[in-house]
Amino acid sequence: MRQSRLIRQRIWDRLKEVAVPDARFHTDFSSFIPDFAGSGEATERLIAHAAAAGDGLAFVTPDNSMAALRVALAKAGRPFVVSTYNIKRGFLLLEAGALTPELAFAAAWLDGIEHFARPITLREICDFERFAFLATGASAVTTDGLRFGKGHGYFDLEWGMFSDVGLVADTTPVFAVVHDVQVVDDRLPPSATDIAVDFIATPSRLVTVERQHRRPRGIRWELLAPDEIAGNPPLAELARLRGVA
């Protein structure tokens, strides 16, 4: 854990040169994943990949760096699920064809998607087929696919919930969209909850990862405090479903 914190801090120092400050958190990268110069080019690399093709349901994290992807999906009329900030109010669904292409940019930002999308429960998401792909930002990602978020483990929790109910499998494509300075050569053993990515899209390249480990499945309930479960609506929903006290 200490090494991962050092990697984050090293990358955060370099990110200040290319990151777009947040309106609320400025350059406090422990509070958000920033957008960055060239995120549009990185997104184009993701969209052009065969693993992201089709019209199936996608999951996109609420990171600032994913705004260009949310715009592209909205313009294409493709449905996608996004989590609210820190999953505090669960998930939102932007349905296929819910808005005109002219409104796609407004719907891509967190305040905008609150207006255009609708809340959706974990059970309701299960009415769809499996996610076609997942896309996430990161503080840093290693060339062998291990990603570091803000340090709070929200993407790991999302994967745990989705894998528990069959919305994702080990073969579900996972993309990380990051700046080149966020890609590191460090080698770290994955923790029990780390989710390795399959593809790393940057402004200059798309890296295909040769994953060495299977992704975990389900939630490690014993690692969560009762207030963490209660404060996360879909996690609390899953706990009730699984009979977790």
Sequence and secondary structure as in RCSB ss.txt:
>XXXX:A:sequence
MRQSRLIRQRIWDRLKEVAVPDARFHTDFSSFIPDFAGSGEATERLIAHAAAAGDGLAFVTPDNSMAALRVALAK
AGRPFVVSTYNIKRGFLLLEAGALTPELAFAAAWLDGIEHFARPITLREICDFERFAFLATGASAVTTDGLRFGK
GHGYFDLEWGMFSDVGLVADTTPVFAVVHDVQVVDDRLPPSATDIAVDFIATPSRLVTVERQHRRPRGIRWELLA
PDEIAGNPPLAELARLRGVA
>XXXX:A:secstr
 HHHHHHHHHHHHHHTTTEE BTTTBT TTT   EETTHHHHHHHHHHSGGG SS  EEE   GGGHHHHHHHHH
TT  EEEE GGGTT EEEE TT S GGGHHHHHSHHHHHHHSEEE HHHHTTS   SEEEE  SEEETTSBEE S
SS HHHHHHHHHHHTTS  TTS EEEE  GGGEE       TT  B SEEE SS EEE    S    S  GGGS 
HHHHHTSHHHHHHHHHHT  
